[in-house]
Every structure is written in structure tokens, then in C-alpha cells.
Amino acid sequence: MTEQLRDRIQALMPQAKAELADLVAMRSVADARQFPPEECAKAAAWVLEAFRAEGFTDARLVTTADGSDAVYGTRLSSDPSAPTVLLYAHYDVQPPLDDQAWRTPPFTLTEGDDGRWYGRGAADCKGNIVMHLTALRALGDQLPVNLKLIVEGSEEQGTGGLEDFVPPNADLFAADAILVCDTGNAAVGRPAATVSLRGLVNVVVKVESLRSEVHSGMFGGPVPDALAALVRLLGTLRDEHGDTTIAGLDNTQIWDGEPYPDDRFRADAGLLDGAELLGTGAVSDMLWARPAVSILGIDCPPVVGSAAALQPHAAARLNLRIPPGTDPGKALTALTDHLTAATPWGVRVTVEPEASGAPFRAETGGPAYAALREAMADAFGQPMTMLGQGGSIPLCNVFAAACPGAEIILMGVEEPQTLMHAPNESVHPQEIADMALAEALFLQRFATAADTKE
């Protein structure tokens, strides 16, 4: 049956490419300040009709608190007592950022010389929508489980539309297994499930030291200008090794899953020759088991147009990633206390919380993970590994609270070379094909695994 499904999926790949091209052409950035809302509406309507055609006859749009529309639907198997699987993806995308940095038009799916398909959303996360559709088409009428579907429309903006919708509508999402398809494999052809997500705490730190700008020649030296104070303050967040050093946050934990080899990480990250890897732990420790603070932006005069003047105020936006086991409230307090205590030269510092999200750790001992291991091994011809992810998906904790007992599986087509969120995002078509096969095999085998458990 595995090879029959593989053949069906290969025959479906031209359709998958055409559909992904349609989706990528929709500039579905869920931010009306940047792109017309009609683009998200078109993408939602496309997803709705595509899944209706695959048996989700009750598929409908549900409007969430942030104004975005999610596509929800169900498809029952011939056995009402069969286990239920919830399929997740999102149709909104990140903005293209610098158009000039793209080698191909960002909203035109383009096949590169390397065989990858380029375009914004090709992997994150429209490639996963196409993966779901391809898996369902390969199975045809032979659906051994009951299915639920949720495809949201504002995941990339972090405005929490679906997170707000799930708790009061928990009955809509009740399932035995939830496939959160918004991550990816260790590398092309190397199957993996993501079992750990870091949480986050975002703050804006503001520094004030003067009533107004003053001449750098007349006052520079004894005056503690705000920009210099901010630079000194930010420098206290990491030590000479690059470890994040915030009192109260453990920066010594060890990752116990699949390692991330240094050479592969350097290539995946695009690190320049001579640049050192930071921290006293392995790459996997630093990414998935320890806190890491990043400076996302600084408000200060640009180089071009700047004057010979000392700055009265400056600000920075900070992103603190926290591993499983760390409470985001305590992390916010620790970060705020650190910044307050490290304030130099008596300047005024305020710390404004912006966003937070809890880390997540999956339970991997149930029948869904057992079925997934078998499915991945057969689809890829090698064992499935367990990965962490440095990013955050707050919805996983929402699902865990609303659907107690459901096994939550993070998987998808977004392996490291996809460059999701960056210019030149791409997906490898074989990842779509192999992951679609793995999903189809999982749906078949989970029905049997769940029966065995009962």
C-alpha cells in the first residue's frame, strides 16, 4: 500500500505545483497597512473551496477576534467510532521584506535551477496546505479516521485570533491527535517531528537622559547620552562567550534529542566565514534548551542624515526566547529586573512588555507518535528524529489546554533551507511529496494504533 500511495502522490504533484502557484500569487499578509485585506479574503476562499472539494462539505469561514477568517470543517469516515485527527495550517504569510533581495518575484512561484520552488509562503505555510490536500487525494475515499480542519489567517501577525477562538469553542477542536503542520524536517529527506518549542517575551526598553539634543562637541564626554547608555545596557545581556546572562534564567541546560551539527547549522544560517558560533553549549543546547535574547530593532538616528548631536532618548525592542520549563511571567520579571539593575550612569530606563508566549513540550509516548514513527520511516526510508525549534507557536499550548488527551504533533515541509520569513523563501517539492505520503500513512496507521490502545 505504501508504494501505491507513493505512486498516486507522484501523479498528483503537477496539480500540487499548480495549486501552490495559485496560493503564492495571493499576497495574503494579514496587515492592512501593507497589503489589501482582499488578498487574505481570496486565500481564505481558495482554501475553503479546495477542502470542500475533498469531502469537507460543511467547511465554513469563522471570524476571529482580530478580524481574520479561519477555515473550519469536518470530514467523517465510514466508522463514526474511528479516532479523530485535527489538521492545522495557516494561509497568511510574512511580508516579502526587501523585494530587491529576492532572486525571483516573491509572489510568483518559480522553479530554481536547484529544483526548489521559490515564493513567499511556498513553505510557510502554503506548502503545508498543499501537502494536506495531496495526502487526502492520495487516500481518496479510503479515509480510516474522522477529520477536522482549521486553517487560520493571522498566524504570522501574532495577534492571537485563533488562540482567542479555540477556548470558548473547544468542542469544535476535540480530537485524538492534532497535526500542527507549521514546522519541518531536520533536512531535506531527513524526517523529524518537532517536540519542543521555545516561548517568548518581547519588551521595548526606553532610555532618557536629556531634555533635548545638544551639540556633541560642546557637551560630549561628561554627558551620558541616551544612545550610548542603551548600547552599554544591551551589552550586559550576553557575556563574552555569547551566553545570555539574566539572573533567574538557567543558561546551562542540555538538549537531549537530535543534535544539530555545527557545519550544517552554519550552512543553514548563512554564517559568514570567520564568524564564531555563540555560547558555551552545543548548537542544539543554545537553540532549544537555553534562553536567548535578541535585539530586534533600535530607535536612533540613521547614519545618513545624522547630526553632531547627543541623543536625549533611544529605545530597543528585545526578544527573549525561553525553553520549556520556564514561565514567561517569571522570565519577564527577570528581564525587567536585569535591565533596571544594569542601567548605567543614572539615566532613566522604562521597560514596556509587548508580548509573551509559553514554551511547549510534546508528550511522545502515545499511539499517534507510534503511528507517526512508522509512517515517517516508510515514507522516507530512514527513522524519524525528534527536534526542537527555537521559534514559538502559542497555539500549541492553547490546543493542549482545550483538548486534554490529544497528542499534538508538529511536522511539515519547512526544513532549514526554506529560509522562511526571509527573502528567497522556497520549498523542495520532494518534501511536499514525501510529507504527503507520511501524512497519508499516518492517517491509515493511527486508526489501527488507536484501536489497539482501546
C-alpha positions in Angstrom: 0.0 0.0 0.0 2.9 2.4 0.7 4.2 2.2 -2.9 0.7 2.6 -4.3 0.3 5.7 -2.3 3.7 6.9 -3.3 2.8 6.5 -7.0 -0.5 8.3 -6.5 1.2 11.2 -4.9 3.8 11.5 -7.7 1.0 11.6 -10.2 -0.6 14.4 -8.1 2.5 16.6 -7.9 1.7 18.7 -11.1 -1.6 19.6 -9.5 0.2 20.4 -6.3 2.6 22.7 -8.1 -0.2 24.5 -9.9 -2.2 25.0 -6.7 0.8 26.2 -4.8 1.4 28.7 -7.6 -2.2 29.9 -7.2 -1.8 30.3 -3.4 1.6 32.0 -3.6 0.2 34.6 -6.0 -2.2 35.8 -3.3 -0.4 38.4 -1.2 -2.1 37.2 2.0 -0.1 39.3 4.5 -2.6 39.8 7.3 -1.7 43.5 7.8 -3.9 46.0 6.1 -1.2 48.7 6.4 0.9 46.7 4.0 -1.4 44.7 1.7 -5.1 44.9 0.8 -7.3 42.7 3.1 -8.9 41.4 -0.1 -5.7 39.3 -0.7 -6.3 37.4 2.6 -10.0 37.0 1.7 -9.1 35.5 -1.7 -6.7 33.0 0.1 -9.4 32.0 2.6 -11.9 31.5 -0.1 -9.5 29.3 -2.1 -8.7 27.1 0.9 -12.4 26.8 1.7 -13.3 25.6 -1.8 -10.3 23.3 -2.1 -11.2 21.4 1.1 -14.9 21.3 0.3 -13.9 19.5 -2.9 -12.1 16.9 -0.8 -15.0 16.0 1.3 -15.2 18.7 4.0 -18.7 19.5 2.8 -19.5 21.6 5.9 -16.4 23.8 5.6 -17.0 27.4 6.5 -15.3 30.6 7.5 -15.2 31.6 11.1 -14.2 35.1 12.0 -11.8 35.5 15.0 -11.4 38.4 17.4 -8.6 40.1 15.4 -10.9 40.2 12.3 -9.1 37.4 10.4 -11.1 34.5 8.9 -10.1 30.9 9.6 -11.4 27.9 7.6 -13.0 25.2 9.7 -14.6 22.0 8.6 -15.1 18.2 9.3 -15.0 15.1 7.2 -16.3 11.8 8.7 -15.1 8.4 7.9 -17.5 5.5 7.4 -16.8 4.5 11.0 -18.1 7.1 13.4 -16.2 5.5 16.3 -12.9 5.9 14.5 -10.3 8.3 16.1 -10.4 12.0 15.1 -7.4 13.9 13.7 -7.3 17.7 13.5 -5.3 19.1 10.6 -3.8 22.6 11.0 -2.1 25.1 8.7 -2.2 28.8 8.0 -2.7 30.7 4.8 -1.3 34.1 5.8 2.3 34.9 5.1 5.1 37.1 6.2 5.7 40.3 4.1 8.3 39.9 1.4 10.7 42.3 3.1 13.3 43.6 0.6 12.0 43.0 -2.9 15.5 43.7 -4.3 16.9 40.8 -2.2 14.7 38.3 -4.0 16.2 36.5 -7.0 12.7 35.8 -8.2 9.4 37.7 -7.9 8.2 37.0 -4.3 4.6 36.3 -5.2 5.3 34.2 -8.3 6.1 30.5 -7.7 9.3 30.0 -9.6 11.3 26.8 -10.1 15.0 27.4 -9.5 18.0 25.7 -11.1 18.3 23.7 -7.8 14.8 22.2 -8.3 13.3 24.1 -5.4 10.1 26.1 -5.8 10.6 29.8 -4.7 8.0 32.3 -3.5 6.7 33.8 -0.3 4.6 31.2 1.6 5.9 28.4 -0.6 6.9 26.6 2.6 5.5 28.7 5.4 2.8 27.7 5.3 1.0 27.3 2.0 3.2 24.3 1.2 1.6 22.5 4.1 -1.9 23.3 2.9 -0.9 21.7 -0.4 0.6 18.8 1.5 -2.7 18.2 3.3 -4.6 18.2 0.1 -2.2 15.9 -1.7 -2.4 13.4 1.2 -6.2 13.4 1.2 -6.4 12.9 -2.6 -4.0 10.0 -2.5 -6.2 8.3 0.1 -9.4 9.0 -1.9 -12.5 7.5 -0.3 -10.4 5.2 1.9 -10.4 7.5 4.9 -9.9 5.4 8.1 -10.2 8.3 10.6 -12.5 11.3 11.2 -11.0 14.6 10.3 -11.3 18.1 11.4 -9.6 21.1 9.7 -8.5 24.5 10.8 -6.5 26.8 8.6 -6.0 30.2 10.2 -5.4 33.6 8.6 -3.3 35.7 11.0 -0.6 33.4 12.5 2.3 35.4 11.2 1.0 38.7 12.8 0.8 37.1 16.3 -2.4 38.9 17.0 -3.9 35.8 18.6 -7.1 35.5 16.6 -7.3 31.7 16.7 -5.8 31.4 20.2 -8.8 33.5 21.4 -11.3 31.5 19.3 -10.3 28.0 20.5 -11.1 28.0 24.3 -14.8 29.0 24.0 -15.2 26.7 21.1 -13.2 23.8 22.4 -15.8 21.2 21.2 -15.1 22.1 17.6 -11.4 21.1 18.1 -11.8 17.9 20.2 -9.5 15.3 18.7 -7.3 12.3 19.5 -4.4 13.7 17.5 -3.6 17.2 16.2 -1.2 17.7 13.3 0.2 21.2 13.6 1.8 21.4 10.2 3.9 24.5 10.5 7.4 23.1 11.1 9.7 20.7 9.1 12.3 18.1 8.9 15.9 18.1 10.1 17.0 18.5 6.4 15.6 17.5 3.0 14.8 13.8 3.2 15.5 13.5 6.9 12.2 13.0 8.7 11.5 14.7 12.0 8.9 15.7 14.5 9.3 18.9 16.4 8.7 18.1 20.1 9.9 21.3 21.8 9.2 24.9 21.2 10.7 27.9 23.0 8.4 30.5 24.4 9.0 34.2 24.1 8.9 37.5 26.0 9.1 40.7 23.9 9.8 44.1 25.6 10.6 47.6 24.5 13.3 49.3 26.7 13.4 53.1 26.6 16.3 55.3 27.8 16.1 59.0 28.5 19.0 61.3 29.7 18.5 64.8 28.3 15.7 67.3 27.7 16.7 67.7 24.1 19.6 67.1 21.6 22.8 69.0 22.5 26.0 69.7 20.5 28.4 66.7 20.7 31.4 69.0 20.6 30.2 71.3 23.4 28.8 68.6 25.7 30.2 65.2 24.6 32.3 63.5 27.2 30.6 64.2 30.5 27.0 63.9 29.3 25.5 60.4 29.4 23.7 60.5 26.1 20.8 58.0 25.8 22.1 56.1 22.8 25.5 55.3 24.5 23.6 54.3 27.6 21.4 52.0 25.7 24.3 50.3 23.9 26.0 49.8 27.3 22.8 48.4 28.8 22.2 46.0 25.9 25.8 44.7 26.2 25.0 43.3 29.6 22.6 40.8 28.3 25.3 38.4 27.0 28.7 37.5 28.3 32.0 37.3 26.4 31.1 33.8 25.2 27.7 34.9 23.9 25.6 33.2 26.6 22.5 35.0 27.6 23.1 36.1 31.2 19.9 37.1 33.0 19.7 36.3 36.7 17.0 33.8 37.4 17.2 32.2 33.9 19.1 28.9 33.6 21.6 29.1 30.8 23.2 25.7 31.4 20.5 23.2 30.3 21.3 20.4 27.7 19.2 19.3 24.8 18.6 15.5 24.9 17.2 15.0 21.4 18.7 15.0 17.9 21.9 17.1 17.7 22.3 20.0 15.2 25.8 19.5 13.7 27.9 22.7 13.7 28.7 22.6 10.0 25.1 22.1 8.9 23.9 24.9 11.2 26.5 27.3 9.8 25.3 26.5 6.3 21.6 26.7 7.2 22.1 30.0 8.9 24.3 31.5 6.2 27.1 32.4 8.6 30.0 34.3 7.1 33.4 32.8 7.1 35.2 33.5 10.3 32.1 34.3 12.4 32.0 32.3 15.6 29.2 30.3 17.0 28.0 31.8 20.3 27.6 30.2 23.7 29.3 27.5 25.8 26.8 24.8 24.8 26.3 22.8 21.6 24.1 24.4 18.8 21.1 22.3 19.9 21.6 23.4 23.5 21.7 27.1 22.5 18.7 26.8 20.2 16.3 24.5 22.1 17.3 24.2 25.7 18.6 27.7 26.8 17.3 31.3 26.9 18.5 33.6 24.2 17.9 37.3 23.9 18.0 39.1 20.6 17.8 42.8 19.7 15.1 43.1 17.0 15.3 46.9 16.5 16.7 50.1 17.8 15.2 53.6 17.6 18.0 56.1 16.9 19.1 58.5 14.2 20.1 56.7 10.9 23.7 57.2 9.7 22.7 59.2 6.7 21.2 62.5 8.0 22.6 62.2 11.5 24.0 65.4 13.2 26.8 66.1 15.6 24.4 65.9 18.5 24.0 63.8 21.6 20.7 61.9 21.8 18.2 62.6 24.6 16.3 59.3 24.1 16.7 55.9 22.5 14.8 52.6 22.5 15.3 49.0 21.6 12.9 46.1 21.0 14.1 42.9 22.6 13.0 39.3 22.0 13.8 36.8 24.8 13.3 33.1 23.8 12.7 30.7 26.7 12.9 26.9 26.8 10.3 24.5 28.1 10.1 24.6 31.9 10.5 28.4 32.0 7.4 30.5 33.0 7.0 33.6 30.7 5.8 35.7 33.6 8.9 34.9 35.6 11.1 35.5 32.6 9.6 38.9 32.0 10.3 39.8 35.7 13.8 38.5 35.4 14.5 40.5 32.2 12.9 43.7 33.6 14.9 43.4 36.9 18.1 42.8 34.9 17.6 45.9 32.7 16.7 48.0 35.7 19.7 46.9 37.8 22.1 47.3 34.9 21.0 50.8 34.0 24.2 52.9 33.6 25.0 56.4 34.6 21.8 57.2 36.4 19.8 57.6 33.1 16.0 56.9 33.1 15.0 53.4 31.9 11.5 52.1 31.3 10.7 48.6 30.2 7.3 48.1 28.4 6.1 44.5 28.0 4.9 43.9 24.4 4.1 40.2 24.0 4.7 36.8 25.7 4.1 33.1 25.0 4.7 29.9 26.9 7.1 27.3 25.7 5.8 23.8 24.7 6.9 20.2 25.1 5.0 17.4 23.4 4.2 14.1 25.0 5.5 11.5 22.6 4.6 8.2 24.2 1.1 7.6 22.8 -0.3 5.8 19.8 -0.2 8.8 17.5 3.5 9.2 17.8 4.0 5.4 17.4 2.0 5.6 14.1 3.9 8.6 13.0 7.3 6.9 13.5 6.2 4.0 11.3 4.7 6.3 8.7 7.8 8.6 8.5 10.2 5.6 8.3 8.3 4.1 5.4 7.9 7.4 3.6 11.5 8.5 3.9 13.3 5.2 4.2 15.0 6.2 7.5 14.0 6.7 11.1 12.2 9.8 12.3 14.2 12.0 14.7 13.0 14.4 17.4 13.8 18.1 17.0 13.4 21.3 19.0 12.5 24.6 17.4 13.7 28.0 18.6 10.5 29.6 17.3 7.2 29.9 19.2 3.7 28.6 18.3 1.5 29.8 21.2 -1.4 27.9 19.7 0.1 24.5 20.8 -0.4 25.4 24.4 -4.0 26.6 23.6 -4.7 23.2 21.9 -3.2 21.3 24.8 -5.4 23.1 27.3 -8.6 22.9 25.2 -8.1 19.3 24.1 -6.7 17.4 27.0 -5.6 14.0 26.0 -4.9 14.9 22.4 -1.5 14.1 21.1 0.0 17.2 19.5 2.4 16.6 16.6 4.4 19.3 14.9 5.6 18.5 11.4 5.6 19.8 7.9 7.6 20.9 4.8 9.6 23.7 6.4 13.2 22.3 6.6 16.0 24.8 7.3 16.8 25.5 3.7 13.3 27.0 3.2 14.5 30.4 4.5 11.0 31.0 5.8 10.4 34.7 6.9 13.4 35.7 4.7 13.8 36.7 1.1 14.1 33.8 -1.4 11.8 31.5 0.6 11.4 28.1 -1.1 10.2 24.6 -0.7 11.7 21.4 -2.0 8.9 19.6 -4.0 10.1 16.2 -2.8 9.4 17.4 0.8 5.8 18.0 -0.2 5.6 14.6 -1.8 7.3 12.7 1.0 5.4 14.5 3.8 2.1 14.0 2.0 2.9 10.3 1.9 3.9 10.3 5.6 0.6 12.0 6.4 -1.5 9.6 4.4 0.3 6.6 6.0 -0.1 8.2 9.4 -3.9 8.5 9.0 -4.1 4.9 8.0 -2.0 3.6 10.8 -3.3 5.8 13.6 -6.7 4.3 13.2 -5.2 0.8 13.9 -2.9 2.1 16.7 -5.8 3.8 18.4 -7.9 0.7 18.2 -5.1 -1.3 19.7 -4.9 1.1 22.6 -8.6 0.8 23.3 
